[in-house]
Amino acid sequence: MILHILKLIKTNLYGNIWVLVELLVVFVVLWFTTDYFLMRGILANRPVGFDVENVYKVTLSMRPANAPSFVKYEDGSDEPRQNLYRIVDRIKAHPDVEAVCMSYVALPYTFSNWGIDIYHDSIHVSARSLNVTPEYFKVFDIHPASGGSAEELARRLPEGAIVSATTAQELFGRTDVAGERYYSMDSIGEPIIAVSEPLRNDEYATSGNIQLFGLLDERFIDAFRLDERSLSYMDICFRTCRGVNPQGFAERFMKETKQSLTAGNYWVSEVKPYTEIRASFLDNSLGTSGQKVLSIISGFFLVNVFLAVIGTFWFRVNRRRAELGLRMAVGSTHRGIRGLMIGEGLMLLFLASVPALLVCGNLAYMEILSTDVMPVSVWRFAVVSLLAWLALAFVIIAACWYPSQRAARMAPAEALHYE
């Protein structure tokens, strides 16, 4: 059967050369497109290191200075800070709340970033500084890199700095760095007391963020001289207890705590599920928007490519109705006609894929492919090649099946008429 198909291809070599050239070009383009979508899919399904389900963000508002009920405090007064703590304590006292945290420029799915340069020996990295209260790890369910509970990180934070596994790898070349010290421009060395699992800001961040956790306490507030207005920008988040129905919880929570979540000039104006914040960030981030545009363009291009391939093979089969009619007249079965046409199409794909894979292999060797998600390897090359070949094979089978099915159903008299 294979030898017979090869003879048929050789007999109509001039016409088949153009089909082979078309399949070669289409295969190379599809190969790169498949690699892109495969890497995006792998990236989107990698763990981000935290969990925002059942997490809510509190928006803290402050009365304007010209409001009749505005309370004016003396310079240096500790009352604004205590008002902030009172609101946090009242949120924590709610029976449906499991943990509450405060943070400063440290939330996931945000564009905000507080950078710090840290050193170890001659190695220097730029890290994202996250100043948080210990409950932050419980709220976002962040675990140690070596395994364990979020409570362990929460317990260790007051003892020193916590770094992500990505930070430890970049700075020390390993992740078991508890007990080591890092240095910054304004310190003589700070101890690292724990390492968290790798963390990413969102699903489409190409690598784990280089992150450094520090304790958010009175010393931090005093060091940066956060006044009443600055304290109102403090991020407050909480996680609900297990079994609490998330449907409409934010609205119910606001109704139940409307009177109590007010202290001094501060009041809680909104409670929002963090899943909505995540969705909004992904919809508006430049990376996600760029990927959507590229995906739409790639999808449109692929549809046109597949239509061109389908049209080519559909035309080839229909043009050979006389040949197929003769085969039917001399005893070929319906199944044999379909198998011959589909087999010839797949053989053409196989012959075109050999030089196409050589082209793809050379381009991969030239480091044209992105290595943000994973390095170029034999495994990656093989998987992408197989997926691209199967996609084209499916299109060719679909293009050959229907016209060959029609030809196979011709009556003998009609078949002889074609001859």
N, C-alpha and C positions, 0 to 999 in steps of 0.2 A: 504493500500500500504506500509506504513512504517513498520507495523508488519510483513508483508510478506517478506520485505527486511531483517529485523532482523533475521527472521527464516532462510533465505538463508545464511546469514553470519554465523549463529550458526551451520548450517549443515556442512559447510566447514571451521570449526573453525581453524583447524591446519594450513591450507594454508593462511587463513586470518590473523592469528597472525603475520606472517612475514610481511605481507603488512602493518599492523597497526604499527609494530615497525619501519618499513621504513618511514612511514608517520610521525610518532612522531619525529624521528631524523631530517627529512627534514624540518618539520614545525619549530622546534626550531632554526635550522641554518638559515632558511629563515626569521624567525622573527627578529633575530639580524641583518641580512643583510638589511632587510626592514627598521629597525630603523636607521641604519647608513645612508642609502641613503635619508631617509626622513629628518633627521637632517641636512644633507649637503644641501639638496634642500632648506630647510627653511633658513639656514644661507646665502646661495648665493643670496636669494631673499630679504633679509632684506636691508633696505636703509643704505648706507654708510655715508650719511650726507653731501655729496658734489656731484657736477655734473661736469664732465669733457667734456661733449659735447660742441663743438665750443670753446674749450680751446686749446691754443697752447703754447708750451714751446720754449723759445729762448735759443740757445747755444751761449754763449759769448766767443770769443777766444781772445787771446792776442799775439801780435807779439813777436817773439823771440828776446832776447837781442842783438843778433848778426845781426839782420836784418838792412839793410841800412836805412829804414824809422823809426826805433825804436826811440822813444822820451825818453830821460832820464830826470827824474825829481829829484829835490833836495829832500833830506830826509825830511819827514814831510809835503811835498807839498800836497795841497788839490786838485790839478788838476786831479789826477786819479779818485777821487770820483765824481768830477764834470763831467768828461767824461762819467762815468756810468750813471749819472742822465740825461745827454744830450741824450744818446741813448734811455733811458726809455721815455723821453719826446717826442722824434721823433716817437717812436712806438705809443704812445698815440695819436699823431697828425694825424695818418692815419685815413681816413674817415670810414673804416670798423671796427675799433677797439673801443670797448665799455669801457673796463677797463684794466689797466696794473698794475701788482703788482711785488714786489720784496720780496724774502724770503731767509732765510739762514737755510738749513737743515730742511725744513718744508713741503716738498711736499708729497702728497699721492702717493701710488704705488711706493715706494722706500724702500730700505733697510737702508737708512741713518737715524740716530736717535741721538738726543742730549738730554740726560737725566738730570733731576734735581729732587732732593728730596725736597718735600714740606710737611709742617706739619700744623695740627690744633689740639690744645690741645695735647692729647697723641696719636693722629692718624697720621700715616706717610705713604705716598705713593710715589712711583717713577713715575714721570710724564715725558712725552715727551715735551720738550720746543720748541715751534715754534715761531721764531722771524720773523714777517711779517710786511709789510706796510698795512695800512687800506684797500686798494683796494683788498687785498687777499680774503676777504669775498665776494666781488662782483664777482671776477674772478671765484671762485669755488662755488659760489652760496650757501654759508653757512648761515643758518638762526638761530635766537635766539630759545632757547628751549621752550620759552613761546609763540612763534609765532611772526611774524613780518618779516621785510625785511632784506636782507643782508646789505643794506645801514645803518641800525640801528647799527649793530655791527661795521661796518667801521667807523661810526661817534664816537662810544664810545671808540674804542681802545686807542687813545691817552690819555685817562683819567686814565687808569689802566689796569690790567690784565683781560683777558677773559678766562674762563675755559669751557671745554666741560661738558655736563650733566653727563657723566660718572665720570669725575673727582669730580664734586660737590657731587655726590651720595657717592662716596668712601670716600671723605674727611669730609663731613658734614652730610651725611645720608639723604640729600634732595637736590633738584635742585634750589630752590628759595634762592640763596645765594648772590645775588647782595648786596653789602654793607659790606659783611664779609671780613675778612682778612686771608691770608695764610702766612706762615712763611717758610723761607729757612735758610740754615746754615749761610748765609752771609747777612741777612736782619733782620730788626726789625718788619717787617710786611708790606705786600703789599695789597692794596685794590683790591677786585674783583668787577668789574663794570658791568659784563654781563655774561650770560651763553649761550653757543651755543648748538645746538642739538647734540645728540650723534654722534661721528665720529669714523670711522674705517679706517685703512690704506688701506684695500682692502676687497673684498667680502667674503674672506675666513678667515678673522680675527675673532676669536671666540667671541670676546667681543669688546665693544667700547674702543678705546684707551684713556688712562688717559693723557689728553693734556692740556697744558697751553700756551696761546697765549700772547706774549709780543710785544711791538712796536719795529720795526726795523727802527732806525733813526740814526742821527749823533752820539748820545751818545753811542749807541750800537757799532757803528764802532770804535769810539775812545776807548771805554772800552776794546775791544778785539784787538785793534791795528791792524786792517785789512789793510794790505799794498796793493799795486797795484795788485800783483799776487792773493792775497786772495780775493780781490773784484771781480776778474774775475770769481770766483766760485759762485758768487751770482746768485741765480735762478730768472729768469725773465719769467713770464707767462702773457698771455693776453687772453681776451675773445672777440670774434667778436660780432658785432651788430646782432640783429635779422634780419632774411631775407637774410643774407650773405650766399651764396652757399659754403658749405665746400669742395665740390669736387675740388681738385686742388688748394685750397686757399693758402696753404703754399708755393707752387711754384710761384704762382702769386705775393704773398706778397714779396718774396725774390727778384723777378725781379724788382718790383716797388720801393723797398727801398734799393737796392744794394749799391748805392752810399751814401745815407744819413745815414745809420746805421753804421757809422764809426766815432770814436772820439778818438783822441790820439792814444794809442796803442791797443785800443779795437775795435773789429769789430764782427758783427753778422755772424756766419758761418752756422747756420742752424735754421730753424723754423720747428718744428715737432708737428703734432696733438697729443694732450694728449691721445686720444683714442688708438693710436699706442703704447704709453708708457705703458698704462694700459694693453694692450694685451701682450706686451713683458714681463712685470712684472709677470703676471699671468702664462705665459708659462714657466718662468724660476724660479719661487719661489719654495722653497723646499716643502712648504705646499701643493701647487697645484700639483707639481710633485708626491708627496707621495700619494695624493688622487687619481691621475690618475692611478698610479700603483695598488693601492688597489682596485679601481673600475674595472680595467681590470681583476685582479685576481678574484674578487668577481663575475664579469660577467661570466668569464670562468667557475667558480665553479657552478654558478646557471644554466648555460646551461647544464652542465653535470648532475646536479641533476634533472632538468626537463626532460631530455632525459631518465634518469633512471626511473622516475615516469611514463612517457609515455610508456616506454617499458614494465613495470610491468603490467599496466592496459590493454595495447594492447594484451599482452600474455594471461591475464586472460580471456578476452572476446573471443579471438580466440579459446582458449582451451575448451570453453563451447559451441561450435557450435552445438554439439549434443543436449544439453539441449535446446538451442534456437530453433533448428529445430523442436524438439518435441512440444514446445510451439506454433510455427507457425502451426504445423499440427493440433493441437486441437483448433485453432481459435484465437490466439493472433494476434493483429494488429502490423503493422510496427512501429507505434508510441509507442505502448505498450512495444515492445522489446527494443527500444532505451531508453525509459523512465526508464525501469527496470535496465538496465546496468548503465546508468548515475546515477540513484538514489542510486544504491548499492555503486558506487564509492564515491559519496558525503556522504553517511552514514558512510563509512569507514573513510573518512576524519574527519567527525564530532566526531566519537568515538576516533580517535587518537588525535584530537585537545584538548580534555578535559585534559588528563594528560600533554600534551605538554604545554598548557597554565599554568598549575600549576608549571611546571619546569621554564618557562619564568618568571612567577611572582616571584618565589623565587630568581632567578638570579637578577631580577630587584631590589628586596628588599635588596639584598646583595651589591647594589651600583656598579654593574659591568658596567652598562650603563654610557656613557658619559653625563655629565650635563653641558657641555660648552655652548650648544645652548639653552636648556631649562631643567628645573628640571624634574625628573621622576614623573609622575602623573598618575592618573586614566585615564584622557583624552588621554595622550600620549600612555599608555598601550593599551587602547581600539582601538585607530586608527591604531596602528602598527599591532595589532592582526587581525583586520578586513582586512587590506590590505594583510597581509600574507595569511589569509584564502582564500580570493578571488583569489589571484594569484594561489594557489594550486588548488582551485576549477576549475578555468579556464583550467589548465593543465589536470586535470582529465577528465573534460567534453570533451576536445579535443582528449584525448587518448581513450575515450570510444565511441565517436560518430561514427567515421568512421567504425571500425570493427562491431559495433552493426548495423550500417546502411547496411553493406554488408550482415550480418546474416538475417536482417529483409527482405531482397529482395530475399531470397532463394525460389525456387519453392517448392510446397508441396511435390512432389516426391523426391526431393533432401533432404528435411527435414526429411521425413520418412526413407530415406537411412541412415542418421546419427543415428537414433534410432535403 
